[in-house]
Amino acid sequence: MLEVRRTIPLKISLDQDLIGLAQEFTRYCNEISETAYNNGSPLHSVPLHQLVYRQVKTSLLSQMRCSSIRQVSAAYGSAKSNKKPATKPFIFKKVSATFLYGKDFSFKKDGTISISTLSGRKRFQFSVPDYALNDFKNAVSYDSLTVLGNGKVHLCITLKVPEPLGLIPVGIDLGVKNALVASTITDTLFISGSKLQTKNRKKRQLRSRLQKKLSL
């Protein structure tokens, strides 16, 4: 079995405390974003936490403050992983707040959901759309809750699903001359590595020229 994450909507009554928290959460993310950017060398969550947790004022409770710090740090980390590193501090335009299960929200036996707000913990009646009801009931874990500025709520869950069954066995070989060779019983696909070889050769030549200039 494979574990996959899925996001489903929850329907709860519109609440100004939740909307206000989403607004403050976003404001706080934007206020600490420049510190996180760190002049182009983005900070990880721990050093960012040390710099802003006590210094930057907010009405967010402790856990929500920590969640916002992790979210801002993760945004810069994700951009770097996607090879699109930040060139200036991020601005978080979408009003939202992220809640962690157990710490910031939980489901109660009476069928309500308890969520941290700016006024403390509050319980809400909720419902799940019919098409997402089985996923909700069969969730291995409830991971996080996102509340948007318009009051909409999305729940991130983890599910176990059967491993996909392949219809046609494929053998794959990675190389230099041929970047990839994929073979079935009847067909073979070749993907050339010549472009990559040319690119790497140009990089080596450029590096060699620069090193010679610096050594003079």
Summary of the structure (lengths in Angstrom):
residues: 216
radius of gyration: 24.3
end to end distance: 60.5
largest distance: 77.2
contacts: 566
relative contact order: 0.17
helix: 38%
strand: 31%
